[in-house]
Amino acid sequence: MFKFFKKSHNKTCHFVAPMEGEIIPIQDVPDKVFSEKMMGDGFAIKPTNGLVCSPCDGEVLQIFPTNHALVIHSTQGLDIILHIGLDTVQLKGEGFKRLVEVGAHVKSGDSLLQMDMEIMEKHSKCIISPIVITNIECIESIKINYKTYKIKDNIGKVVMKEE
């Protein structure tokens, strides 16, 4: 009846830069799977170094055997894929070192993976790294500030739909 007395059930997931570099719209990723949001919505990073950290608090649900990607389930309920570089699965793990294991509970900014930038360059791999929320049906809005960040800087938030 009186909506102003009703408590909102929206949850907000605040994001930090999981890598140092320029945050760009997901539509600018030079891979249609990501740019056309076939896997979900989010943003991407043009990294300037190879350390990959958690963009939010959550649990590591999966790490691909090649260590080029992992999935985090945020404490607010978002499922987030961090895909490091494009076509990097072809490296079969070369140039990637995992710093956590599946099941680890992580905080924003905790180290997850290390990418060797020299190996990426040697193999001519694009290092643009998509950060994709796969359960987009839960999202009301994504507000990311597109600019260059240091690792762990606040970059924006995702507001989830009311339950």
C-alpha atoms as an extended CHARMM CRD file, in Angstrom:
* protein
*
       163  EXT
         1         1  MET       CA              0.0000000000        0.0000000000        0.0000000000  PROA      1               0.0000000000
         2         2  PHE       CA              2.6270000000        2.5580000000        1.0690000000  PROA      2               0.0000000000
         3         3  LYS       CA              5.6660000000        1.7460000000       -1.0320000000  PROA      3               0.0000000000
         4         4  PHE       CA              7.8500000000        4.2310000000        0.8190000000  PROA      4               0.0000000000
         5         5  PHE       CA              7.5120000000        2.0720000000        3.9470000000  PROA      5               0.0000000000
         6         6  LYS       CA              8.4240000000       -1.0590000000        2.0020000000  PROA      6               0.0000000000
         7         7  LYS       CA             11.9990000000       -2.1840000000        2.3690000000  PROA      7               0.0000000000
         8         8  SER       CA             13.7690000000       -2.7350000000       -0.9630000000  PROA      8               0.0000000000
         9         9  HSD       CA             15.2070000000       -6.2070000000       -1.5000000000  PROA      9               0.0000000000
        10        10  ASN       CA             17.6410000000       -5.1080000000       -4.2120000000  PROA      10              0.0000000000
        11        11  LYS       CA             21.1260000000       -6.4180000000       -3.6910000000  PROA      11              0.0000000000
        12        12  THR       CA             24.1450000000       -4.5640000000       -4.9500000000  PROA      12              0.0000000000
        13        13  CYS       CA             27.4370000000       -6.1970000000       -5.8640000000  PROA      13              0.0000000000
        14        14  HSD       CA             30.2970000000       -3.6920000000       -5.9320000000  PROA      14              0.0000000000
        15        15  PHE       CA             33.1630000000       -4.4800000000       -8.3020000000  PROA      15              0.0000000000
        16        16  VAL       CA             36.8660000000       -3.6830000000       -8.1050000000  PROA      16              0.0000000000
        17        17  ALA       CA             39.2480000000       -3.8140000000      -11.0510000000  PROA      17              0.0000000000
        18        18  PRO       CA             40.3790000000       -7.4580000000      -11.2510000000  PROA      18              0.0000000000
        19        19  MET       CA             43.3580000000       -6.4150000000      -13.3880000000  PROA      19              0.0000000000
        20        20  GLU       CA             45.2930000000       -3.2270000000      -13.9170000000  PROA      20              0.0000000000
        21        21  GLY       CA             44.3850000000       -1.5340000000      -17.1910000000  PROA      21              0.0000000000
        22        22  GLU       CA             41.6000000000        0.0420000000      -19.2030000000  PROA      22              0.0000000000
        23        23  ILE       CA             38.0220000000       -1.1020000000      -18.5680000000  PROA      23              0.0000000000
        24        24  ILE       CA             36.0350000000       -1.2230000000      -21.8260000000  PROA      24              0.0000000000
        25        25  PRO       CA             32.4320000000       -2.1310000000      -22.7570000000  PROA      25              0.0000000000
        26        26  ILE       CA             31.8770000000       -5.8080000000      -23.4700000000  PROA      26              0.0000000000
        27        27  GLN       CA             30.5560000000       -4.7970000000      -26.9070000000  PROA      27              0.0000000000
        28        28  ASP       CA             34.1200000000       -3.6930000000      -27.8050000000  PROA      28              0.0000000000
        29        29  VAL       CA             35.6430000000       -7.1590000000      -27.3000000000  PROA      29              0.0000000000
        30        30  PRO       CA             36.9290000000       -8.4820000000      -30.6770000000  PROA      30              0.0000000000
        31        31  ASP       CA             35.1430000000      -11.8350000000      -30.2390000000  PROA      31              0.0000000000
        32        32  LYS       CA             31.4310000000      -12.1850000000      -31.0760000000  PROA      32              0.0000000000
        33        33  VAL       CA             30.7770000000      -14.6830000000      -28.2780000000  PROA      33              0.0000000000
        34        34  PHE       CA             31.5420000000      -11.9070000000      -25.8150000000  PROA      34              0.0000000000
        35        35  SER       CA             30.6420000000       -8.7300000000      -27.7520000000  PROA      35              0.0000000000
        36        36  GLU       CA             27.1900000000      -10.0520000000      -28.6780000000  PROA      36              0.0000000000
        37        37  LYS       CA             26.6550000000      -11.1560000000      -25.0570000000  PROA      37              0.0000000000
        38        38  MET       CA             26.0870000000      -14.8310000000      -25.9480000000  PROA      38              0.0000000000
        39        39  MET       CA             27.4940000000      -15.8900000000      -22.5650000000  PROA      39              0.0000000000
        40        40  GLY       CA             26.1290000000      -12.9640000000      -20.5490000000  PROA      40              0.0000000000
        41        41  ASP       CA             26.7400000000       -9.2950000000      -19.8490000000  PROA      41              0.0000000000
        42        42  GLY       CA             29.6310000000       -7.4620000000      -18.2420000000  PROA      42              0.0000000000
        43        43  PHE       CA             32.7550000000       -5.5830000000      -19.2500000000  PROA      43              0.0000000000
        44        44  ALA       CA             36.3260000000       -6.2610000000      -20.3540000000  PROA      44              0.0000000000
        45        45  ILE       CA             39.8420000000       -5.1480000000      -19.4950000000  PROA      45              0.0000000000
        46        46  LYS       CA             42.8580000000       -4.3190000000      -21.6180000000  PROA      46              0.0000000000
        47        47  PRO       CA             45.3990000000       -5.3630000000      -18.9720000000  PROA      47              0.0000000000
        48        48  THR       CA             48.7870000000       -3.7630000000      -18.4530000000  PROA      48              0.0000000000
        49        49  ASN       CA             50.1180000000       -6.5940000000      -16.2700000000  PROA      49              0.0000000000
        50        50  GLY       CA             49.2740000000      -10.2280000000      -15.6390000000  PROA      50              0.0000000000
        51        51  LEU       CA             47.9550000000      -10.3680000000      -12.0740000000  PROA      51              0.0000000000
        52        52  VAL       CA             44.2660000000      -11.3210000000      -11.9120000000  PROA      52              0.0000000000
        53        53  CYS       CA             42.3070000000      -10.6260000000       -8.7150000000  PROA      53              0.0000000000
        54        54  SER       CA             38.7480000000      -11.2150000000       -7.6030000000  PROA      54              0.0000000000
        55        55  PRO       CA             36.3580000000       -8.4420000000       -8.6840000000  PROA      55              0.0000000000
        56        56  CYS       CA             34.1070000000       -9.1060000000       -5.6550000000  PROA      56              0.0000000000
        57        57  ASP       CA             33.6030000000      -11.2530000000       -2.5670000000  PROA      57              0.0000000000
        58        58  GLY       CA             32.5890000000      -14.8140000000       -3.3480000000  PROA      58              0.0000000000
        59        59  GLU       CA             33.6130000000      -18.4240000000       -3.8790000000  PROA      59              0.0000000000
        60        60  VAL       CA             35.7090000000      -19.8950000000       -6.6840000000  PROA      60              0.0000000000
        61        61  LEU       CA             33.3380000000      -22.3970000000       -8.3250000000  PROA      61              0.0000000000
        62        62  GLN       CA             35.4760000000      -23.5380000000      -11.2390000000  PROA      62              0.0000000000
        63        63  ILE       CA             38.9380000000      -23.0980000000      -12.6810000000  PROA      63              0.0000000000
        64        64  PHE       CA             39.3840000000      -24.3030000000      -16.2340000000  PROA      64              0.0000000000
        65        65  PRO       CA             42.1040000000      -26.9990000000      -16.5490000000  PROA      65              0.0000000000
        66        66  THR       CA             44.1240000000      -24.6310000000      -18.7640000000  PROA      66              0.0000000000
        67        67  ASN       CA             43.9410000000      -21.9090000000      -16.0460000000  PROA      67              0.0000000000
        68        68  HSD       CA             42.8530000000      -19.3050000000      -18.6390000000  PROA      68              0.0000000000
        69        69  ALA       CA             39.4360000000      -18.7730000000      -17.0340000000  PROA      69              0.0000000000
        70        70  LEU       CA             37.5900000000      -19.2130000000      -13.7810000000  PROA      70              0.0000000000
        71        71  VAL       CA             34.1190000000      -18.7780000000      -12.3270000000  PROA      71              0.0000000000
        72        72  ILE       CA             33.2610000000      -16.9320000000       -9.1240000000  PROA      72              0.0000000000
        73        73  HSD       CA             29.8830000000      -17.0760000000       -7.3730000000  PROA      73              0.0000000000
        74        74  SER       CA             29.5220000000      -13.7000000000       -5.6300000000  PROA      74              0.0000000000
        75        75  THR       CA             28.1030000000      -13.4740000000       -2.1190000000  PROA      75              0.0000000000
        76        76  GLN       CA             25.1160000000      -11.6630000000       -3.6810000000  PROA      76              0.0000000000
        77        77  GLY       CA             24.4460000000      -14.5630000000       -6.0810000000  PROA      77              0.0000000000
        78        78  LEU       CA             26.0880000000      -13.5040000000       -9.3450000000  PROA      78              0.0000000000
        79        79  ASP       CA             27.9460000000      -16.0890000000      -11.4410000000  PROA      79              0.0000000000
        80        80  ILE       CA             30.9720000000      -14.3700000000      -12.9680000000  PROA      80              0.0000000000
        81        81  ILE       CA             33.4070000000      -15.7420000000      -15.5540000000  PROA      81              0.0000000000
        82        82  LEU       CA             36.8440000000      -14.1430000000      -15.6980000000  PROA      82              0.0000000000
        83        83  HSD       CA             38.1810000000      -15.1130000000      -19.1300000000  PROA      83              0.0000000000
        84        84  ILE       CA             41.8380000000      -14.0820000000      -19.4060000000  PROA      84              0.0000000000
        85        85  GLY       CA             42.6330000000      -13.1150000000      -22.9800000000  PROA      85              0.0000000000
        86        86  LEU       CA             40.9860000000      -14.3810000000      -26.1620000000  PROA      86              0.0000000000
        87        87  ASP       CA             41.6820000000      -17.7790000000      -27.7050000000  PROA      87              0.0000000000
        88        88  THR       CA             44.0480000000      -18.4170000000      -24.7840000000  PROA      88              0.0000000000
        89        89  VAL       CA             42.5920000000      -21.8960000000      -24.2620000000  PROA      89              0.0000000000
        90        90  GLN       CA             44.8000000000      -22.8640000000      -27.2460000000  PROA      90              0.0000000000
        91        91  LEU       CA             47.8790000000      -22.3490000000      -25.0570000000  PROA      91              0.0000000000
        92        92  LYS       CA             46.8410000000      -25.4210000000      -23.0020000000  PROA      92              0.0000000000
        93        93  GLY       CA             47.8620000000      -23.7380000000      -19.7500000000  PROA      93              0.0000000000
        94        94  GLU       CA             51.1750000000      -22.2780000000      -20.8940000000  PROA      94              0.0000000000
        95        95  GLY       CA             51.5620000000      -18.7990000000      -19.4380000000  PROA      95              0.0000000000
        96        96  PHE       CA             48.9840000000      -19.2020000000      -16.6630000000  PROA      96              0.0000000000
        97        97  LYS       CA             49.5180000000      -19.9720000000      -13.0060000000  PROA      97              0.0000000000
        98        98  ARG       CA             46.6350000000      -20.4980000000      -10.6040000000  PROA      98              0.0000000000
        99        99  LEU       CA             46.9770000000      -18.8730000000       -7.2050000000  PROA      99              0.0000000000
       100       100  VAL       CA             43.7790000000      -20.3200000000       -5.6550000000  PROA      100             0.0000000000
       101       101  GLU       CA             41.8750000000      -23.5730000000       -5.8360000000  PROA      101             0.0000000000
       102       102  VAL       CA             38.2140000000      -24.4250000000       -6.4330000000  PROA      102             0.0000000000
       103       103  GLY       CA             36.1900000000      -23.8670000000       -3.2630000000  PROA      103             0.0000000000
       104       104  ALA       CA             38.3050000000      -20.9550000000       -2.0500000000  PROA      104             0.0000000000
       105       105  HSD       CA             36.3510000000      -18.1170000000       -0.4510000000  PROA      105             0.0000000000
       106       106  VAL       CA             37.7820000000      -14.8660000000       -1.7770000000  PROA      106             0.0000000000
       107       107  LYS       CA             37.4240000000      -11.1780000000       -0.9810000000  PROA      107             0.0000000000
       108       108  SER       CA             37.5100000000       -8.3120000000       -3.4770000000  PROA      108             0.0000000000
       109       109  GLY       CA             41.0950000000       -7.9150000000       -4.6290000000  PROA      109             0.0000000000
       110       110  ASP       CA             42.3700000000      -11.3630000000       -3.5820000000  PROA      110             0.0000000000
       111       111  SER       CA             44.8550000000      -12.8170000000       -6.1050000000  PROA      111             0.0000000000
       112       112  LEU       CA             43.4440000000      -15.5880000000       -8.3300000000  PROA      112             0.0000000000
       113       113  LEU       CA             45.7010000000      -16.1500000000      -11.3500000000  PROA      113             0.0000000000
       114       114  GLN       CA             48.9240000000      -14.9220000000      -12.9160000000  PROA      114             0.0000000000
       115       115  MET       CA             49.2190000000      -14.4630000000      -16.6910000000  PROA      115             0.0000000000
       116       116  ASP       CA             52.6590000000      -14.2590000000      -18.3060000000  PROA      116             0.0000000000
       117       117  MET       CA             52.4190000000      -11.2550000000      -20.6450000000  PROA      117             0.0000000000
       118       118  GLU       CA             55.5820000000      -12.2660000000      -22.5600000000  PROA      118             0.0000000000
       119       119  ILE       CA             54.1490000000      -15.6760000000      -23.4270000000  PROA      119             0.0000000000
       120       120  MET       CA             50.9090000000      -14.0330000000      -24.6070000000  PROA      120             0.0000000000
       121       121  GLU       CA             52.9140000000      -11.6970000000      -26.8620000000  PROA      121             0.0000000000
       122       122  LYS       CA             55.1170000000      -14.5460000000      -28.1370000000  PROA      122             0.0000000000
       123       123  HSD       CA             51.9990000000      -16.4830000000      -29.1960000000  PROA      123             0.0000000000
       124       124  SER       CA             50.2600000000      -13.3200000000      -30.5210000000  PROA      124             0.0000000000
       125       125  LYS       CA             47.3230000000      -13.7280000000      -28.1740000000  PROA      125             0.0000000000
       126       126  CYS       CA             44.8870000000      -10.8850000000      -27.5860000000  PROA      126             0.0000000000
       127       127  ILE       CA             45.0020000000      -10.1220000000      -23.8650000000  PROA      127             0.0000000000
       128       128  ILE       CA             41.6520000000       -8.3070000000      -23.6700000000  PROA      128             0.0000000000
       129       129  SER       CA             39.9470000000      -10.0950000000      -20.7900000000  PROA      129             0.0000000000
       130       130  PRO       CA             36.1300000000      -10.3020000000      -20.5840000000  PROA      130             0.0000000000
       131       131  ILE       CA             34.4370000000      -10.3530000000      -17.1790000000  PROA      131             0.0000000000
       132       132  VAL       CA             30.9890000000      -11.8550000000      -17.8090000000  PROA      132             0.0000000000
       133       133  ILE       CA             27.9660000000      -12.2690000000      -15.5460000000  PROA      133             0.0000000000
       134       134  THR       CA             26.2110000000      -15.3800000000      -16.8240000000  PROA      134             0.0000000000
       135       135  ASN       CA             22.9930000000      -15.2780000000      -14.7780000000  PROA      135             0.0000000000
       136       136  ILE       CA             21.7670000000      -12.0550000000      -16.4050000000  PROA      136             0.0000000000
       137       137  GLU       CA             18.1640000000      -12.8050000000      -15.4760000000  PROA      137             0.0000000000
       138       138  CYS       CA             19.1070000000      -11.6590000000      -11.9450000000  PROA      138             0.0000000000
       139       139  ILE       CA             20.4320000000       -8.2650000000      -13.0530000000  PROA      139             0.0000000000
       140       140  GLU       CA             18.5290000000       -5.0080000000      -12.8920000000  PROA      140             0.0000000000
       141       141  SER       CA             21.4590000000       -2.8170000000      -13.9840000000  PROA      141             0.0000000000
       142       142  ILE       CA             25.2060000000       -2.7820000000      -14.5470000000  PROA      142             0.0000000000
       143       143  LYS       CA             26.9950000000        0.5030000000      -13.8910000000  PROA      143             0.0000000000
       144       144  ILE       CA             30.6890000000        0.3740000000      -14.7510000000  PROA      144             0.0000000000
       145       145  ASN       CA             32.8990000000        3.4370000000      -15.2030000000  PROA      145             0.0000000000
       146       146  TYR       CA             34.9590000000        2.9110000000      -18.3460000000  PROA      146             0.0000000000
       147       147  LYS       CA             38.4770000000        4.2570000000      -17.8420000000  PROA      147             0.0000000000
       148       148  THR       CA             41.9460000000        3.0860000000      -16.7760000000  PROA      148             0.0000000000
       149       149  TYR       CA             42.3110000000        1.6500000000      -13.2680000000  PROA      149             0.0000000000
       150       150  LYS       CA             44.8700000000        0.2800000000      -10.8920000000  PROA      150             0.0000000000
       151       151  ILE       CA             44.1300000000       -3.2160000000       -9.6440000000  PROA      151             0.0000000000
       152       152  LYS       CA             41.5600000000       -3.2570000000       -6.7920000000  PROA      152             0.0000000000
       153       153  ASP       CA             40.1830000000        0.2540000000       -7.5910000000  PROA      153             0.0000000000
       154       154  ASN       CA             36.3870000000        0.5330000000       -7.3700000000  PROA      154             0.0000000000
       155       155  ILE       CA             34.9940000000        0.4010000000      -10.9090000000  PROA      155             0.0000000000
       156       156  GLY       CA             31.2280000000        0.1870000000      -10.4550000000  PROA      156             0.0000000000
       157       157  LYS       CA             28.3750000000       -2.0120000000       -9.3680000000  PROA      157             0.0000000000
       158       158  VAL       CA             25.7190000000       -4.4670000000      -10.4210000000  PROA      158             0.0000000000
       159       159  VAL       CA             22.2390000000       -4.0370000000       -8.9730000000  PROA      159             0.0000000000
       160       160  MET       CA             20.2230000000       -7.2260000000       -8.8030000000  PROA      160             0.0000000000
       161       161  LYS       CA             16.4570000000       -7.4760000000       -9.3180000000  PROA      161             0.0000000000
       162       162  GLU       CA             14.1520000000       -7.6060000000       -6.3300000000  PROA      162             0.0000000000
       163       163  GLU       CA             13.3970000000      -11.1050000000       -5.1530000000  PROA      163             0.0000000000
